[in-house]
Structures are given as C-alpha cells and as structure tokens.
C-alpha cells in the first residue's frame, strides 16, 4: 500500500504534502476573491449602473486562458505559487460578485426598512441583515468558485512545477507511470467533492432557518431570523 503513494524525488513533497499544497493554492485565491467581492458587490447594489460594466470586465478576464495569464505574471511574480493564485482569485470574482449581488438584492425591502428603523447604519445592515439572508446564494457561489479553482490549480504544472497534484500528473506522463496519473486525477476529484461537501455543511450551519425538506416560507423564516 505504501508503494502506491511513493512519490518521485523531483516532486520534493509527499502525497499528503501535495494535497496540502493543492488546497492552499486553490482556496486562498477563493478567500481573497470573497474579501474583494463583498464590498464590490455592495457597491454594485448601491450604484446599479456600475454592475453591468464590472460584470463585463470580470467576464473578459475570465475568458483569458489561465496559461496566458500565468505567462504575463511571470515577469512580476516569477515561477511561484503567487503566479498561480492571482489568476484564480480573479476568476473567482466572476462567480462571487454576481452571487453576492443577487443574494443581497433578494432581501425584502420591508426587512431593510425595519432594520433602518431599528437604528442600523448601512454597514451594520449589510453585515447583520443582508449577508445572513444572502448566505445561501453566497455559499452557492463559493461552491462553484472552489471546485473550479481546485481543478485549475493543476495547470500550474506548466510554470515551474507549481501545480501541486498537477505536478504528479506531469510526472506520471513523463515517467510513463499510470499510478501517478490516477493519484493526481482521483485526488483532485476527491478534494473537489470534499470541499463542496464542507461548504454544504457550512450552509446548513449558517442558515438554520432554511427548511431541509419543504422549502415554502423560506424567505419568511429568513426575515424573522434577521430581525432577532
């Protein structure tokens, strides 16, 4: 069994080390994208004309092939993890900004009016009322962004061996070892499934007001929860 997970010496990591590296390179950009998307999305909600051009810009950036993005960044960040993570953070904005905007816009106006009447300022209303109600949409966006990021990390194998489990795929093809190829492909798929499952659990934890079966009255329960 141990022979199955023996790694070539040029990878400089154990299999678990590659898994940890893969998660770091995939999830840090998503977290960075979320931190940028939250204020940007709120700005788009408040200034409605800003949303279409911003969405167009992020979509154009998403259309740039990841390898081309890496090549452009190499002159500035070198053959490093940063070169892989910056494009992934940019790509996550394409998913996260619309998810947050749609979620925040779905908050009933009467709920916002009630929060304002209770003395909530714009920031407090956004953090304590709008974001909790928008949580299902936001986490849905996080699920898509995270799975996409996990799959794209492997492309980093083409720029200085920075693809984590993708490096294992490259080694398997170079050394003609199908074992390494399968470890890379299956490992990446399992990581994506596990991260997605964890985000589903997170949604269940942060939205206890959402019914598990019958989804009627979901918005009513959300409003009551936010008003507490």
Secondary structure as UniProt FT lines:
FT   HELIX           2..5
FT   HELIX           9..11
FT   HELIX           15..46
FT   HELIX           49..63
FT   HELIX           66..77
FT   HELIX           81..105
FT   HELIX           109..117
FT   TURN            118..119
FT   HELIX           122..125
FT   HELIX           126..130
FT   HELIX           131..152
FT   HELIX           153..158
FT   TURN            159..160
FT   HELIX           165..175
FT   HELIX           178..206
FT   TURN            208..209
FT   TURN            216..217
FT   HELIX           218..227
//
